[in-house]
């Protein structure tokens, strides 16, 4: 188990817990341990929640560490953060970011790499890199406009302004807003996904994400192949048989 990132399991749901006081600043250790935890998630749980605690999700990169070293060295560190965000995005399970407080810079980019984002009413989300003469480097210029549209993404990145929970919900930047800790709702929803046909969910996730990278024709082929692949799984066979014998909603899936 890592010192600043750990995987906490609750039945089939894993909580990826960022725990580097005071604000979960993302240094090289956090990024390395996130890589390790992603490997554990892929092999041991059926849904995952990324959580930074009750007060702050993550305030972004550790600027003190970033200020040290040459441009090439800093770029290498940011590339590792980009890779871990890619790894989060590619996890074969449903992922939910539970955002309390600030999710800024790299913290925002980690949240963007998840399938869904649930936020407390006090959450503040932003890409403030422009304020120190930088731009997002771990996916903010790419995932953010794909999620909320180019104009809104440009506003966030150009101004560095924080978006409150209400506006984030209206923009589609977050999917739900809770009055209390976002973790409770995220765990509730993650448990529902974990009890579902997780191989089918993984194939749907892959088809959507890969399809968005290419043409409609290419995406339709990815979809058809994913559809066909599912007939080799026990869950799909069970789901079809259960529907025929008992009607909808009776199948019990095992992830095989």
C-alpha positions as CSV (number, residue, x, y, z in Angstrom):
1,X,0.0,0.0,0.0
2,X,1.3,3.4,-0.9
3,X,2.1,6.2,1.5
4,X,0.0,8.9,-0.2
5,X,-2.3,6.9,-2.5
6,X,-4.1,3.8,-1.4
7,X,-6.8,1.5,-2.6
8,X,-9.6,0.9,0.0
9,X,-12.0,-1.9,-0.9
10,X,-15.7,-2.1,0.1
11,X,-17.0,-5.4,-1.3
12,X,-16.5,-5.1,-5.1
13,X,-16.0,-1.3,-5.1
14,X,-12.5,0.3,-4.7
15,X,-11.8,3.8,-3.4
16,X,-8.7,5.3,-4.8
17,X,-7.8,7.6,-1.9
18,X,-5.5,10.6,-2.4
19,X,-4.0,11.4,1.0
20,X,-1.1,13.9,0.8
21,X,-1.9,16.7,3.3
22,X,-2.9,19.5,3.1
23,X,-4.3,19.8,-0.4
24,X,-3.3,16.5,-2.2
25,X,-0.7,18.3,-4.3
26,X,0.5,16.1,-7.1
27,X,4.2,15.4,-6.8
28,X,6.2,12.5,-8.3
29,X,5.4,10.2,-5.5
30,X,1.6,10.7,-5.8
31,X,1.8,10.0,-9.5
32,X,3.9,6.9,-9.1
33,X,1.6,5.5,-6.5
34,X,-1.5,6.3,-8.6
35,X,0.1,4.1,-11.4
36,X,0.5,1.3,-8.9
37,X,-3.1,1.6,-7.6
38,X,-4.5,1.6,-11.2
39,X,-2.9,-1.8,-11.7
40,X,-4.6,-3.1,-8.5
41,X,-8.0,-1.6,-9.6
42,X,-7.9,-3.4,-12.9
43,X,-7.4,-6.8,-11.3
44,X,-9.3,-6.6,-8.0
45,X,-12.5,-4.5,-8.1
46,X,-15.6,-4.1,-10.3
47,X,-16.0,-0.3,-10.0
48,X,-13.9,2.5,-8.5
49,X,-14.2,5.9,-6.9
50,X,-11.4,8.5,-6.8
51,X,-11.6,10.5,-3.6
52,X,-9.4,13.2,-2.1
53,X,-11.1,13.5,1.3
54,X,-13.7,15.7,2.9
55,X,-12.0,19.0,2.3
56,X,-10.1,18.9,-1.0
57,X,-10.0,16.6,-4.0
58,X,-6.6,17.9,-5.3
59,X,-5.2,21.4,-5.7
60,X,-3.1,20.3,-8.6
61,X,0.6,19.9,-9.3
62,X,3.2,20.5,-6.6
63,X,4.5,23.8,-7.8
64,X,7.5,23.8,-5.5
65,X,8.6,20.5,-7.1
66,X,7.7,21.8,-10.6
67,X,9.9,24.9,-10.1
68,X,12.9,22.6,-9.6
69,X,14.8,21.2,-12.6
70,X,15.0,22.0,-16.3
71,X,12.1,22.4,-18.7
72,X,12.9,18.9,-20.0
73,X,12.8,17.4,-16.5
74,X,9.5,19.1,-15.7
75,X,8.0,18.0,-19.0
76,X,8.9,14.4,-18.1
77,X,7.1,14.7,-14.8
78,X,4.0,16.1,-16.4
79,X,4.1,13.4,-19.0
80,X,3.9,10.9,-16.2
81,X,0.8,12.6,-14.8
82,X,-0.7,12.6,-18.4
83,X,0.1,8.8,-18.5
84,X,-1.6,8.1,-15.2
85,X,-4.7,10.1,-16.3
86,X,-4.7,8.0,-19.5
87,X,-4.4,4.9,-17.4
88,X,-7.4,6.0,-15.2
89,X,-9.4,6.7,-18.4
90,X,-8.6,3.2,-19.7
91,X,-9.5,1.3,-16.6
92,X,-11.9,-1.5,-17.6
93,X,-14.3,-0.6,-14.8
94,X,-16.7,2.3,-14.2
95,X,-14.9,5.2,-12.4
96,X,-16.4,8.1,-10.5
97,X,-14.5,11.1,-9.1
98,X,-16.0,12.2,-5.8
99,X,-15.1,15.9,-5.6
100,X,-15.2,17.8,-2.3
101,X,-13.6,21.3,-2.2
102,X,-11.0,22.1,-4.9
103,X,-10.2,20.1,-8.0
104,X,-7.7,22.3,-9.7
105,X,-5.1,21.8,-12.5
106,X,-3.9,18.3,-12.4
107,X,-6.7,17.5,-9.9
108,X,-9.2,18.6,-12.4
109,X,-7.5,16.5,-15.0
110,X,-7.7,13.4,-12.8
111,X,-11.4,14.0,-12.4
112,X,-11.8,14.5,-16.1
113,X,-10.2,11.0,-16.7
114,X,-13.0,9.4,-14.8
115,X,-16.3,8.3,-16.4
116,X,-18.4,10.5,-14.0
117,X,-17.8,13.3,-11.6
118,X,-20.0,13.8,-8.5
119,X,-19.4,17.0,-6.5
120,X,-20.4,18.4,-3.2
121,X,-22.2,21.8,-3.3
122,X,-19.0,23.5,-2.1
123,X,-16.8,22.1,-4.8
124,X,-14.7,24.4,-7.0
125,X,-13.2,23.1,-10.3
126,X,-10.7,24.9,-12.4
127,X,-7.6,24.9,-14.7
128,X,-5.7,27.9,-13.2
129,X,-2.3,27.2,-14.8
130,X,-2.5,30.3,-16.9
131,X,-2.0,32.3,-13.7
132,X,1.6,31.1,-13.5
133,X,2.2,31.3,-17.2
134,X,1.5,27.7,-18.0
135,X,-1.3,25.7,-19.6
136,X,-2.8,22.4,-18.6
137,X,-0.4,19.6,-19.4
138,X,-2.2,16.3,-18.5
139,X,-5.3,16.4,-20.6
140,X,-7.1,19.7,-19.7
141,X,-6.9,21.1,-23.2
142,X,-8.2,17.9,-24.7
143,X,-10.6,16.2,-22.3
144,X,-12.2,19.4,-21.1
145,X,-13.4,20.7,-24.5
146,X,-14.7,17.2,-25.4
147,X,-16.7,17.3,-22.2
148,X,-18.1,20.8,-22.1
149,X,-17.4,22.2,-25.5
150,X,-14.6,24.4,-26.8
151,X,-15.9,27.8,-25.8
152,X,-16.5,26.9,-22.2
153,X,-13.2,25.1,-22.0
154,X,-11.4,28.1,-23.4
155,X,-13.0,30.3,-20.9
156,X,-11.9,28.1,-18.0
157,X,-8.3,27.7,-19.4
158,X,-7.8,31.3,-20.6
159,X,-9.1,33.0,-17.4
160,X,-8.1,30.4,-14.9
161,X,-11.4,31.0,-13.1
162,X,-12.9,28.4,-10.8
163,X,-16.3,27.0,-11.6
164,X,-18.7,26.4,-8.7
165,X,-20.7,23.2,-8.4
166,X,-24.0,24.7,-9.7
167,X,-22.3,26.0,-12.9
168,X,-20.3,22.8,-13.3
169,X,-23.6,20.8,-13.3
170,X,-25.2,23.1,-15.8
171,X,-22.2,22.8,-18.1
172,X,-22.0,19.1,-17.8
173,X,-18.6,19.3,-16.1
174,X,-20.1,17.3,-13.2
175,X,-22.9,14.8,-13.3
176,X,-24.4,15.2,-9.8
177,X,-24.2,17.7,-6.9
178,X,-24.7,16.6,-3.3
179,X,-25.2,18.8,-0.3
180,X,-22.9,16.6,1.8
181,X,-19.7,14.6,1.1
182,X,-19.8,13.4,-2.5
183,X,-18.3,10.1,-1.5
184,X,-21.5,8.6,-0.2
185,X,-23.4,9.1,-3.4
186,X,-20.4,8.0,-5.5
187,X,-20.2,4.8,-3.5
188,X,-23.9,4.1,-3.9
189,X,-23.8,4.5,-7.7
190,X,-20.5,2.6,-8.0
191,X,-22.0,-0.4,-6.0
192,X,-24.8,-0.5,-8.6
193,X,-22.4,-0.7,-11.4
194,X,-20.2,-3.2,-9.6
195,X,-23.2,-5.5,-9.3
196,X,-23.9,-5.3,-13.0
197,X,-22.5,-7.0,-16.1
198,X,-19.0,-5.5,-15.7
199,X,-17.6,-7.0,-18.9
200,X,-20.4,-5.5,-20.9
201,X,-19.8,-2.2,-19.2
202,X,-16.1,-2.4,-20.0
203,X,-16.9,-3.1,-23.7
204,X,-19.4,-0.2,-23.8
205,X,-16.8,2.1,-22.2
206,X,-14.2,1.1,-24.7
207,X,-16.5,1.5,-27.7
208,X,-17.6,5.0,-26.7
209,X,-14.1,6.2,-25.9
210,X,-12.4,4.7,-28.9
211,X,-15.2,5.7,-31.2
212,X,-14.9,9.3,-30.3
213,X,-11.3,9.3,-31.5
214,X,-12.2,8.4,-35.1
215,X,-14.9,8.6,-37.8
216,X,-18.5,7.4,-37.3
217,X,-17.9,4.5,-39.6
218,X,-14.8,3.4,-37.6
219,X,-16.8,3.8,-34.4
220,X,-19.6,1.6,-35.6
221,X,-17.2,-1.2,-36.4
222,X,-15.7,-0.9,-32.9
223,X,-19.2,-1.1,-31.5
224,X,-20.1,-4.2,-33.6
225,X,-17.0,-6.0,-32.6
226,X,-17.6,-5.3,-28.9
227,X,-21.2,-6.5,-29.3
228,X,-20.0,-9.7,-30.8
229,X,-17.3,-10.3,-28.2
230,X,-19.9,-10.4,-25.5
231,X,-21.4,-13.6,-26.7
232,X,-18.4,-15.5,-25.4
233,X,-19.0,-14.4,-21.8
234,X,-21.0,-16.2,-19.2
235,X,-22.8,-13.0,-18.1
236,X,-24.3,-12.3,-21.5
237,X,-25.5,-15.9,-21.9
238,X,-26.9,-15.8,-18.4
239,X,-28.5,-12.4,-19.0
240,X,-30.3,-13.7,-22.2
241,X,-31.4,-16.9,-20.6
242,X,-32.6,-15.1,-17.5
243,X,-34.7,-12.6,-19.6
244,X,-36.3,-15.5,-21.5
245,X,-37.1,-17.5,-18.4
246,X,-37.9,-14.8,-15.8
247,X,-38.2,-11.5,-17.5
248,X,-36.1,-8.3,-17.2
249,X,-34.1,-7.4,-14.1
250,X,-33.6,-10.9,-12.7
251,X,-30.1,-11.7,-13.9
252,X,-27.3,-11.9,-11.4
253,X,-23.9,-11.1,-13.0
254,X,-20.5,-12.4,-11.9
255,X,-18.1,-10.5,-14.2
256,X,-17.2,-13.6,-16.3
